[in-house]
Amino acid sequence: MLKYNLVSTHQAKMKYPIFLKTSPEGEDLFKGKSQEKIAGIIEEVIENQSFENHVIGLEGQWGSGKSNTIDILKRKFDTKEKPYHFFTYDTWGHQEDLTRRSFLEEILHELLSKKLLVNVDKKWENLEAQLLAKKSTKHTSKFPQIKRFWVLFTTSFLLFTILSTVIDDLVQASYISSSSFWIFLLKYLPPAIFLFFAFRDFWIEFRQMKPEDVGFDKNYDLSGWEKIGFLTFWFSGKDVTSREVENIIEEEPSVKKFKEYFQQIVGDLDTSKISGLVLIFDNMDRLSSFEKVMSLWSSIHTFFAECKYSKVWVLIPYDRTHLANFFDRQSPEKGRLIAHEFISKTFSTSFRISPPVISDWKGFFREKMSIAFGKDFFKNKKVVDEAYFIETIFDYSYPKSVNPRQIISYINSIVGLYKQWNNSIPIRYLALFTIKKHKILDSPIETISNRSYLGNLSGLFLEDNKLEQYMSALVFNVNLEKANEVLLKPEIEQIMVNANLDGLTEIKKHPQFLSYFDMVIKERVNSDSIILENISNVLVSCKDILNTSVYHNYWRRINNELDIKITNRKQYHEEFSNIHKLSLTESKFPNGKPKTILKQLIESCKKSVYQDDSKKVTSDYYTFLSSIQEFLQNEKIEIGITEIVPYCTADGNNYVKIIEEARENIAEYKILVTEKDICNYLIENDYGLTEVEKDSSQRYLLEIILEVNKASKLSMFKKHIETELDKVTYDQSEALGNLIIANRILMSDDKKPLKKKLSFETARGHFINEEPDEEAEYFYDLIATLIAYQTNKKYEGEEFIEILQKEREIDLIRLSSIIEYYISYGDLLKMCIHGDDYYELIADVAKHITNKSYGTSRLLASWVFKNWDDIQSTIFDGEFENFMRRFDRWEKHFSDDINVDNVVDSVDLALFTEIDIKEQQQYKSLKFVCDLTVKRFENFSTTEWASIFDKKNKEEKFFKHLYVKGKISNRILKSSDFNTAYENHMYKIISGEVENYDSSFWKELVIKERLNVNSLKRIFNVILDKLLHFDHSIKIKELLFFKEGLLNYCSNFWKYSSEVQRQILIPLLKNKKGFENFIIGNEDKIIRVFKASDEYIHDIKEAMKENLDTDIEAHNNSAKYIINNTKIGNLIKSDKKKESNEDDNEK
């Protein structure tokens, strides 16, 4: 809590608060008494004449106490018997008359008035009069101003007079003929030209003349005759308007004259009354320009620093910082250096008045508060709390430096406001307003609302809810009850009138804003004084501070009013404006009232754009609808444009304008056109062959019309085109070209090729006689037409054949893109394969269409399957996979003509070679044939299988191809029909009925156990029986063919071991090929047979010995293995021993 000093009894009797004195009091109220000390030093310097240079500087910030120090100094001299007289020359007050003359006038007047000069006689009176009299020289020049049209009028009349005289003289002298037209023109044309421009300038002056131009009030109704009168004032005796320039030169006392005058003044000082003069040049650092500072400084230096006056001292108070700014504003550092040089050269010494320290100024502040408000005022505790705010506000507002002048000014402002409001507003708010009013008054509504003016004081008023009310009362000078209303209501209304959303940003921060906002909304939403759209914009800007339900209630009010205005076609019914958009985005239920509003708006707009009385809309209607749809989509509002638009029609011209923009989306807008209207439009407008941009490419308008009107058959237009195609002749190039293109575009993609096209004779005639080139739009249509006719009507013109043989280069892509309108893809392939001549261009087109689709293509799938090899070898050699991929697109037509029963006859055998290629399953055509053929085999009977095995026909090849690719399942191979057929076929092989058989195929079936195992056991037991009982010797080839079956499935192979040894094994052992392919690798099975019977052991031994004697290592190894594991080894050893004994006996 702050404690304030007591005041005197005299002060207690005063009516508080009182204003503080603003002039220096000549008393040092600060504890350090620094001003008192400096004044004492200066007093000593002056009395002792311490310096030859009598100019002393007094440095200090504005308000630091320089003037007070001078007053203290003056008070010290005033106590002396013969004081120094202090003369203050206010340079700031004299800056408009900052001359030597004005200084002399001031000091002379003061000394005379205070009778401080001796010898007061006519001399001083004359000198004063002489100084007060201004000597000047005045030069005035006048320049008349004449209207330009008067110069032109005069020139015209003079020129006419001169030309008339000269020409008449020449005619009379017979130099020229008077009847010549050029003489007439020369005489009258130049004056007429000047006269024309004179009247033109006169008319411009007449139109632009305003009442204030001729001395009347601007609201005066100036008549035409009055204007003419002022424009022709020469005829009414008025003066000519002129411009006057005046130059005045005043005389100034020279340096020499000034010194003489001042020396006389100093010499006549009354030394009986004063010791001398102390001249004070005050406020020099407040001058407005560098030139004035330099002029004054130069005079002081010249007259007082360089000249010595024993009785005169000069004191110059200044602020070094402000003074430095004058010398160099671009570089403060440079300015300080220059200022320092001037100070050091001018002053003999300089004293610095320091600002009070914190403890000092607070004491000073409290002392002044006690004087202003009195000690009794602060006995109240609440008032003491206010005093804390007053001091803190001041402290925060001047954080760097404080001077007495600031304190006194601050307290006096508070006193003034306190007296005005008679204690109705707490002092803290008065103090705050005093400090911050310069910020508040610039934009009171904004700054009060957002409290931006508080700055570092915001913490003092953080939870103060009455701050805005008090500040409003102070700013608008109204009582507290009306303060918020005066601040807010008019401003809110004005914001709504002008839609000033920037101003709203700040005012809505006011704590009472919502109350007055609600008041204005309720009063104004149904009135016409404020635009409804502005209210909606303001409402949206307040969304962040409004309760959600309150916000939506406001929008219900706005929507209801908007609905009324649109229904009555009073307002907002002609365009989709911002208020409609806000109604949709901000309402809680956009599908409710906002949707209804939108429907009414569309209906209203539709009527406003009707074309004449036809009730057909124009293209403006679409533009309107598209803007709505774009907004709904962007804002993700779930209202489809189709839900809210009514059906309407447009004529052909407007409909085309609309579809150029809307394209296929036109159906959403329910804008229709009669077929008659659109057909008439196309017939009358070049068949719709105007190019328009779509998806970054150029398209014909007719194409777009067909795309967006798929349901429309355009029958009338098509019939017209067909009729014209029959009538057009080969020499009508433009018409022929347009008809060809329009005819092609009219043909829907799924119905290609064209049923109606240009006749062969017309196409041929045009190509021969008109010689169209590639630049013609229809050129490629013509080439395609002639190619199509090649199937039945050959055209072998030289230039055409050159194109087909690619001797003349054309754009393959362009031709390929349209050729299927004239000949199908399938017929194009047929032409390449079955045509009388092969043309490279046609083959290239077929390849290109294969690789790149241009819409629907027609092809007979069964023909492709039948001619598979020809297609591959003739057209797609090396590129056949491209065709196979394209052909797969006809998958749903594969089965049109091919089924299980005819698949073999309907498919080219070459196709099955494609099944052998890698990843064949990627091609649907191959899979189709494969699956169909397999399905056929799944249902085969024994007879059918036998037919395949015995005849080796196309079907057998199909079967083996499928088997190799693993497409023949075990279900087929192990079926009884297949195994029975296999058995019979094996018997035929044994019997010799089948000679050329695929041994590797049949052997693989056995090796891989693809057949029924039980059947194989039975079959090979029978086969063995047949082999053993043949009436002819068994062939090694047959034995090797049946090897796997005999060794793996024939149980009788060991049962009838003796016969097997005799008829099978012994022949095989004796045959090199038989041993190698039957015995080797099957030694263990052979050993088993040998062990089963010894009947033919000696024959076997002899056969084995032959294989021991061979040089084939495999044979030797195999024979040794068998011999060592059977009795044959013992027999051979016995034979060798016997042979050895016989040899011994012989020896």
KESE-57182 format. One record per residue (C-alpha): residue in one letter; z, y, x. Coordinates in steps of 0.05 Angstrom, whole numbers, plus 5000, padded with zeros to 4 digits. Each point is the difference from the previous one (the first is absolute). Layout:
N
aZYX;...
***
This chain:
1147
m500050005000;l498150695027;k505050555010;y497750734994;n503350605031;l504250464957;v497250684982;s503250684995;t503750294940;h494350494991;q495149434995;a504449634950;k499450584952;m492349975003;k495849654948;y497349385034;p495349775023;i497350585040;f493950095045;l501050005075;k497550575043;t493549845035;s500250555053;p503549895067;e507450154996;g501150135074;e505349455004;d499849335035;l502849504950;f498849385043;k505649685040;g496550055068;k498950764992;s493649935040;q496850614967;e506050425016;k499649805073;i492550155006;a500950684968;g505550155050;i495649825059;i494250434974;e505050584990;e502149935073;v492849985024;i498250644962;e506250395022;n499349805072;q492550105002;s499649315032;f492449954999;e494450495017;n495849674946;h503650194935;v496549474956;i504649434979;g498049394961;l504249654947;e497449304988;g501849574940;q497349634941;w498950364934;g506750104967;s504049805062;g503750665001;k495850465044;s500650584951;n507549884993;t500850015075;i496450685002;d504750254945;i506049765040;l497250385061;k499050624957;r507149944973;k502649975072;f496350655019;d502050344935;t507349975023;k498350415062;e500450755005;k492650085015;p496649384973;y492849795009;h495750124939;f496749364974;f492950094973;t496849384968;y492449994994;d498049444952;t493449765028;w498949514942;g500850564949;h495150445040;q494949475016;e494650344958;d501550655037;l502049735068;t498250625041;r503250455052;r499650554948;s504249624949;f505549865052;l500350735021;e500250214927;e505849534984;i504450165060;l498850754996;h501650014926;e506549625010;l502450425058;l498450644963;s503349774937;k506449805038;k499750635042;l500049635065;l495050465034;v501550685032;n495550604999;v498049854928;d494850534988;k492750084981;k498149545058;w502849374967;e497750214932;n492950105026;l500149355038;e502249614938;a494750354958;q494949865053;l501849265001;l500049954925;a493250324993;k494249495002;k493950215038;s493849614977;t492550044998;k496349754938;h492649784999;t496849834933;s493149694990;k496749864933;f494549494988;p496450044933;q498749344963;i493649944959;k498249424954;r494349575026;f496250024935;w499450765005;v496849915069;l495149494971;f498450444940;t498750605045;t495849595049;s495849734942;f498550704973;l498550285069;l495649425019;f496150054935;t499050755011;i497749915072;l495349414985;s497050364939;t498450625041;v497249635060;i495749524959;d497350564955;d498050405062;l496549405029;v496249884935;q497850724996;a497749975072;s496049374981;y503449585053;i501949484947;s497749814931;s504550184941;s497849384962;s502749505051;f505649534976;w503350025068;i500650764997;f503749934934;l504549475029;l501550425063;k501750614957;y504749684950;l502849355030;p504650285056;p503450524954;a500749464947;i503649535048;f505150545020;l500850184926;f501349274982;f505549925052;a503050674979;f500649774927;r502749325023;d505650335041;f501550484943;w500749414952;i504749635048;e504450625008;f500050084924;r502249274988;q505450005054;m503250684985;k507349944978;p504550534968;e504650035061;d493950155045;v499350684966;g507350194991;f501749674933;d505249474984;k497149295006;n501149884925;y495750614982;d493749824961;l494550335041;s493750114958;g492949925025;w498550754995;e506250165040;k497749515054;i493150345002;g503550685004;f504049795061;l494049685033;t495850644990;f505650495019;w495250415043;f497250284936;s506950224973;g501950425060;k505449545030;d501349965075;v496949475043;t504849445017;s502050075073;r504349665053;e504850445040;v502949855069;e506050415025;n502849985071;i506950345015;i502550075072;e507450205010;e502450305065;e505849665038;p504350345055;s497849795068;v504749665050;k500950645038;k501350394936;f505149494976;k503950025066;e500250764997;y502549994927;f505249475014;q502450345064;q501150644960;i504049624948;v504449665053;g500850665037;d502650364937;l505149464980;d506750334984;t504249685055;s506250324971;k499549514942;i496749385029;s499249695068;g492949774987;l495549574956;v499849254989;l493149844971;i499549344962;f493049724986;d501849504946;n496049444968;m494650005053;d499349244995;r498450074926;l493550385009;s493949704967;s495149975058;f499549915075;e496550675007;k505850384969;v505149655044;m495950155062;s499050734981;l507450114988;w502149615062;s495150405042;s502950664974;i507249785013;h498349775070;t496050645015;f504950514972;f506849675013;a499549465054;e495750415047;c502750694982;k507450145015;y504350384950;s507250045022;k502550144930;v495849484964;w501049254995;v495549534962;l502549364964;i494849514976;p502549414957;y494949434999;d499149264986;r496649695061;t496949424960;h496650454949;l497950495054;a496849445040;n495949794940;f496350665003;f497649895071;d496749324993;r499949644933;q495749425028;s504949825055;p507450154987;e501849855072;k495050515025;g502750514950;r507149915025;l497850135072;i496350644982;a505950244957;h504749865058;e495750435047;f499950584951;i507549964989;s501649975074;k495650595017;t502550444942;f507449864996;s505150165053;t504249444970;s500349604937;f506049734961;r499649394956;i503649964932;s501549264989;p500249704930;p507049834976;v502449295013;i501649564940;s507450164997;d498550745005;w494950044944;k504149574953;g505850475009;f495450594989;f497149664939;r506849874968;e502250715016;k493950284964;m501049534941;s507250254993;i497550725000;a494549864949;f504049574951;g507250195016;k505749555019;d502249854928;f493249724984;f501349405045;k506849814974;n496749574947;k498849295028;k493249944966;v497850655033;v502349745068;d495649394989;e494250474984;a501550375065;y499049355038;f493149934969;i498250735015;e501849925074;t496749325006;i493650234968;f499750585049;d501749555059;y494549494982;s494950564989;y501050335068;p501449415046;k497650325065;s502450715001;v504250454956;n500650755002;p504350494961;r494250304963;q498249324971;i507249894977;i500550684967;s493249934965;y501949314975;i506750224971;n497150634968;s494649574965;i505549554972;v503950614977;g493950274964;l498749364963;y507449914984;k500250684968;q493649854961;w502449334971;n507350204991;n503049355025;s495849564952;i496749655058;p504349705056;i499450365066;r497249405037;y493650054959;l499650745012;a500649875075;l494849454996;f495250454962;t501150565051;i498049555057;k494449614967;k496950494951;h494050145045;k498149264993;i501849944927;l496250614975;d493449795031;s499649424950;p506449994959;i498449434953;e497749525053;t505450155051;i505850014951;s497749334971;n499149635065;r505650365038;s495450075059;y503050695015;l506849695018;g497849715066;n506249845042;l504550244943;s498149424954;g506349625018;l504450554971;f496749944931;l498449265000;e503449834934;d499750704970;n496749934931;k500550744984;l496450255061;e493350064965;q503050364940;y503550525044;m493950115043;s495650094938;a504950514972;l499850395065;v492549975007;f498150174928;n506150444986;v501949644935;n506649734975;l502049305020;e498749704931;k492750205004;a499049885074;n497049304997;e495850154939;v497150625031;l498549605063;l497349374970;k497050074930;p494950545014;e498049665065;i499249324966;e495750324946;q495950365052;i499149365039;m497449664938;v495450584984;n496950015069;a501249275019;n503450255064;l502249325026;d501850285068;g505150464969;l502749424959;t501649605063;e505750465018;i502650234932;k501149304975;k505449925053;h504350484960;p505849624968;q498750324931;f492549905003;l499649404952;s503750364944;y495250594999;f494149545013;d501749614937;m500750664961;v493150245022;i496649334986;k502749974929;e498150724986;r493149995030;v497049314992;n497650154929;s497850725013;d493450265025;s503250515047;i500249495057;i494449525015;l502049294984;e496849745064;n504350465042;i506249734965;s497849295016;n498850185073;v506850325006;l503249404966;v497049525050;s502650425057;c507049944970;k499649254993;d504449885061;i505950374969;l499449784928;n503149394967;t494649494984;s501349994925;v500250764997;y493550035039;h496549534951;n502850384941;y496850635027;w493449635006;r500549774927;r500450734980;i494050185043;n495949404975;n501450184928;e497850725011;l493949775040;d498149534944;i500350584949;k495850465044;i494549475011;t499949784927;n499150724977;r494850105056;k504250595021;q501049845073;y499249445052;h494449674959;e493950125043;e501649715068;f504549505035;s504850485033;n506449945040;i504549994938;h496649384973;k500949665068;l507450185002;s500849764929;l497549325022;t503849945065;e506650314980;s501149734930;k504449394994;f494949634956;p492950225019;n497149514949;g503550384944;k499050734985;p496250155065;k494849474983;t499150314931;i499250685031;l494749725047;k496149694942;q500150664962;l497850375063;i494149525010;e497950054928;s500350765004;c496150015064;k494749534973;k498550484943;s499750595047;v494549675041;y495549784943;q492750145014;d497450444944;d501149684932;s498349305023;k507249805012;k497949715067;v504350165060;t497650315065;s501549785071;d505950495001;y503749524954;y499749455053;t502350485054;f506050164956;l501649264986;s499249795073;s505050525022;i505049704951;q498749295023;e500550195073;f506750324987;l502649404960;q498049525055;n502850435057;e506650074964;k500049264979;i501150184927;e498649394958;i495350334950;g492949745003;i494650524987;t496949524950;e506450044957;i499550754989;v492650164996;p495949954937;y492949744997;c494650525008;t492650055016;a495950415049;d492650135001;g495749695055;n500350595047;n507650084998;y501149265000;v496249955066;k504150565030;i506349634981;i497949325027;e498050325066;e507450145008;a503549464959;r495249425015;e502649344973;n506550334978;i496650374944;a502149464951;e507350215009;y498450694973;k496649734937;i494050455010;l493949684969;v492650154996;t494949744951;e494749545030;k494750464972;d503050605037;i500549665067;c493149684995;n496950674982;y503650325059;l497349475048;i492950064974;e500250755006;n503450025068;d495849595049;y502849344974;g506850175030;l497349935071;t504050605025;e504249805060;v507550104995;e505649835048;k504549414986;d504849675048;s497250415059;s492949764985;q494150264960;r498649654933;y495150124944;l503050304938;l496849454959;e503949475039;i506650354985;i498250084926;l498749254996;e506549845036;v504350404953;n496149804937;k499749255009;a500349894925;s494150464988;k493349655003;l495950645006;s494749624960;m496050624984;f499750215072;k498249305025;k494449954949;h497550685023;i499949765073;e496449354982;t494850384960;e498850495056;l499449445051;d494149724961;k496850694994;v500950275071;t494049985046;y499949865074;d498450735017;q506150304964;s504549945061;e506150404976;a500149704930;l498749305028;g505650075051;n505150254949;l498249444951;i500749475053;i506950255022;a502650124929;n497549314979;r503749675057;i506450384987;l499849824926;m499849265017;s507249755002;d501849625062;d501549354964;k493149974968;k495750085062;p494249945012;l496350494955;k496349734941;k495850634995;k497150305063;l494050395023;s493649614990;f496849665060;e493750414992;t503750674998;a504549825058;r494149775042;g495850604981;h505550495017;f501349665067;i492650015019;n498150694975;e506350425006;e502649695064;p507450144988;d504550015061;e507249845012;e502250714981;a498249874927;e506249794961;y496149444965;f496449735062;y504549385008;d499849864926;l492449995005;i500149525060;a505049564963;t495550004939;l493949775041;i504249465035;a502249744932;y492849944977;q498349595062;t502449374964;n494150024951;k495650605015;k498650075073;y498850695029;e497449955071;g498650735015;e500050135075;e505750514999;f504349574955;i498949385043;e501950425061;i506650154966;l501149264982;q498549795071;k504650555027;e494350335037;r502150644964;e507450135005;i503850154936;d507450054982;l502149284988;i506750204969;r496950454948;l495049484980;s505349454997;s504550434957;i495050044943;i495449405007;e504049554954;y498450474942;y492849755007;i500649285026;s506049555000;y503549755062;g497949294985;d492750184990;l500250385065;l502349375036;k494649594964;m494850505022;c502249905072;i499749244995;h494449844952;g495750625007;d493049945027;d501750495055;y506450115037;y501850745006;e505450205048;l502250604959;i501449574938;a504149515043;d503950585031;v501450284930;a502449324978;k504649965061;h502750704989;i501549874927;t503549365022;n504550385047;k501250604955;s500449974925;y497050554957;g503049794934;t498049414958;s495149505031;r496249454964;l499049325030;l499049294974;a505349595034;s496549334988;w493850275035;v504150175061;f503249315004;k493149694994;n496850445053;w505850055047;d496349805063;d494050454986;i504550614988;q503649875065;s494049885044;t495250514970;i504550614987;f506949915031;d498849645064;g506450125041;e503150424944;f500849484946;e507550074996;n498950704973;f495949724943;m505049454986;r505550524993;r495750414952;f497949384962;d507349834987;r500250594951;w495849584952;e505649474997;k500750034925;h492549834994;f500049415048;s501149524943;d494950304953;d494649485018;i503649535048;n504949464979;v502849335023;d493949634976;n494650425035;v503750295059;v496549555050;d493150154975;s501550754990;v502750155070;d496150045064;l502349495050;a500350565052;l506050284963;f504149405023;t498750165072;e503550664985;i506049614976;d500749755071;i500950715028;k506850255018;e504350294944;q494949804948;q505250084945;q499450755004;y493449944963;k500649894926;s492949734993;l501449445050;k506649844967;f496749984932;v494849495023;c505149625039;d505049954943;l494649834950;t497049465043;v506949705014;k501450014926;r493549624990;f502149475051;e506849934968;n496649714938;f495149545036;s499449274980;t499049415047;t492650014984;e499450735017;w503749915065;a495649415017;s493950424987;i502450535049;f501749485054;d493649614993;k494750544989;k502450535050;n497750564954;k501950744995;e506349824964;e502249565058;k499150595047;f504250434954;f505449475000;k500249935075;h500150765011;l505950054953;y503549415033;v499350315069;k503150654975;g505749594969;k498150174929;i499749264977;s507049834978;n503549335008;r499849944925;i492549915005;l499949575063;k505449534975;s497349944931;s497849304978;d492950244986;f499250285070;n503249395034;t495849514959;a493750385018;y502350015073;e501249244998;n493149864972;h496950465051;m503549645057;y497549344974;k493050274999;i500850225071;i502249295020;s494349694962;g495050475032;e497950334936;v502050675029;e497650135070;n500650765010;y507250154985;d504850545026;s504749565039;s504350585025;f501450244929;w502049314974;k504049845062;e503850664992;l502049824929;v503249375027;i503150315062;k503250574962;e502249524945;r496750434947;l498449384958;n504649554960;v503749555050;n500549394954;s492650054986;l498650055074;k503949365014;r496249624947;i493350305019;f500749845074;n502549294988;v493649904959;i495950345053;l503049535053;d498449414958;k492850234992;l499550125075;l502549315016;h495449654952;f493550385012;d494049555009;h497950445058;s503550245062;i504350624992;k497550645031;i504450375049;k498550654961;e502949704936;l506249765036;l501350685030;f498950344933;f505349574967;k504750005059;e505450464971;g500249634934;l500249315031;l505350175050;n504550414953;y499149734930;c497249285006;s505749504997;n495249415007;f498050255069;w505849595029;k500049464946;y493049795019;s501150125074;s495549425024;e494050254961;v501550725018;q500349805074;r493549624996;q495750474957;i503050685014;l504250065062;i496249565049;p493450384985;l503650665008;l503149775067;k493249835026;n496950654977;k501450615043;k499750504942;g504049534955;f505449905052;e500450745013;n500450234927;f503649424967;i504449665052;i502350585043;g505750354965;n501549424953;e502449495053;d506549834965;k496449834935;i494949595039;i505649635037;r503149834933;v493649674977;f499349625066;k507049734994;a498949764929;s495049465022;d498049655065;e493849684972;y495250455037;i504750185057;h495249765054;d494250404971;i504450614997;k502149885072;e492950005024;a498450644961;m506250345029;k498249805071;e493450374991;n503850644985;l504449895061;d494049985043;t497150664974;d500650645039;i502450384939;e507350145012;a501950064925;h496949324988;n503849705059;n506650294977;s499149794928;a497949295021;k505849935048;y504950224946;i497449494950;i499749455053;n507050125024;n502849984929;t496549364977;k498849295023;i493550235029;g503850235062;n502749305013;l493249694989;i496850485049;k505449855051;s499149254989;d492550085009;k501050385064;k504849465026;k495249454981;e494450365033;s504350085063;n501649255002;e492749834991;d498350455058;d505349665042;n497349324982;e493150205018;k502450255067;
***
